[in-house]
Amino acid sequence: MWGALLNRVPDPFTWMSLFHFAMFGIIILLIVTAIVSFLAAGSMLISANPNRTLALIAGFLGIVTGPLGIAIGVFTWIIFASRAAQDEYRLPSSN
């Protein structure tokens, strides 16, 4: 379908080159997102106090990547932002 539409533009080879460049960039972004997500998940599995910064970066990259990523990324941001706020402003217990 894309090739059929490219026959109607003045310079199809430039547009196809831009399309390939954009696809290559998207693939690199998805690979980086996967690596950061696996590192954040490993951090959560290994320690009781996971690396929140890595999880927030993974959540942001998830938000950038698409509809399912938006849902997971927003959930991650809500969980880790609220935990960070609770830990930072924890009141002393009365016990």
C-alpha positions as CSV (number, residue, x, y, z in Angstrom):
1,M,0.0,0.0,0.0
2,W,2.8,2.4,0.9
3,G,4.6,1.7,-2.4
4,A,1.4,2.4,-4.4
5,L,1.0,5.8,-2.7
6,L,4.7,6.6,-3.3
7,N,4.2,6.5,-7.1
8,R,2.1,9.7,-6.9
9,V,4.7,11.9,-5.2
10,P,7.4,13.9,-7.0
11,D,10.4,12.3,-5.2
12,P,9.5,8.8,-3.9
13,F,13.1,7.7,-3.1
14,T,13.5,10.5,-0.6
15,W,10.2,9.6,1.2
16,M,11.1,6.0,1.3
17,S,14.5,6.8,2.8
18,L,12.9,8.9,5.4
19,F,10.5,6.1,6.2
20,H,13.3,3.6,6.6
21,F,15.2,6.1,8.9
22,A,12.1,6.5,11.0
23,M,11.5,2.8,11.3
24,F,15.1,2.2,12.3
25,G,14.7,4.9,15.0
26,I,11.6,3.3,16.3
27,I,13.2,-0.2,16.4
28,I,16.2,1.3,18.4
29,L,13.7,3.0,20.8
30,L,11.9,-0.3,21.4
31,I,15.1,-2.2,22.0
32,V,16.3,0.4,24.5
33,T,12.9,0.3,26.2
34,A,13.1,-3.5,26.5
35,I,16.6,-3.4,28.0
36,V,15.7,-0.7,30.6
37,S,12.5,-2.6,31.4
38,F,14.3,-5.9,32.0
39,L,16.9,-4.1,34.1
40,A,14.2,-2.5,36.2
41,A,12.4,-5.8,36.6
42,G,15.6,-7.5,37.7
43,S,16.2,-4.8,40.2
44,M,12.7,-5.4,41.7
45,L,13.2,-9.1,41.8
46,I,16.7,-9.0,43.5
47,S,16.3,-6.4,46.2
48,A,13.6,-5.3,48.7
49,N,14.3,-1.6,47.8
50,P,14.3,-1.6,44.0
51,N,15.9,1.2,41.9
52,R,13.0,3.6,41.5
53,T,14.8,5.8,39.0
54,L,15.2,2.9,36.6
55,A,11.6,1.9,37.0
56,L,10.4,5.5,36.4
57,I,12.6,5.6,33.2
58,A,11.1,2.3,32.1
59,G,7.6,3.7,32.7
60,F,8.3,6.8,30.7
61,L,9.7,4.8,27.8
62,G,6.6,2.6,28.0
63,I,4.4,5.7,27.8
64,V,6.2,6.8,24.6
65,T,5.9,3.4,22.8
66,G,2.2,2.9,22.4
67,P,-1.3,2.1,23.9
68,L,-0.3,-0.9,26.0
69,G,2.9,1.0,27.1
70,I,0.8,4.0,28.1
71,A,-1.3,1.8,30.5
72,I,1.7,0.1,32.0
73,G,3.8,3.2,32.1
74,V,1.1,5.3,33.9
75,F,0.5,2.5,36.4
76,T,4.3,2.3,37.0
77,W,4.5,6.1,37.5
78,I,1.5,6.0,39.9
79,I,3.0,3.2,42.0
80,F,6.6,4.4,42.2
81,A,5.8,8.1,42.6
82,S,3.4,7.4,45.5
83,R,5.9,5.0,47.1
84,A,8.6,7.7,46.8
85,A,6.3,10.3,48.3
86,Q,5.4,8.0,51.2
87,D,9.0,7.1,52.0
88,E,10.2,10.6,51.8
89,Y,7.5,12.1,54.0
90,R,6.9,9.2,56.4
91,L,5.7,10.3,59.7
92,P,7.2,8.7,62.8
93,S,5.0,5.9,64.2
94,S,3.3,6.3,67.5
95,N,4.4,2.8,68.7
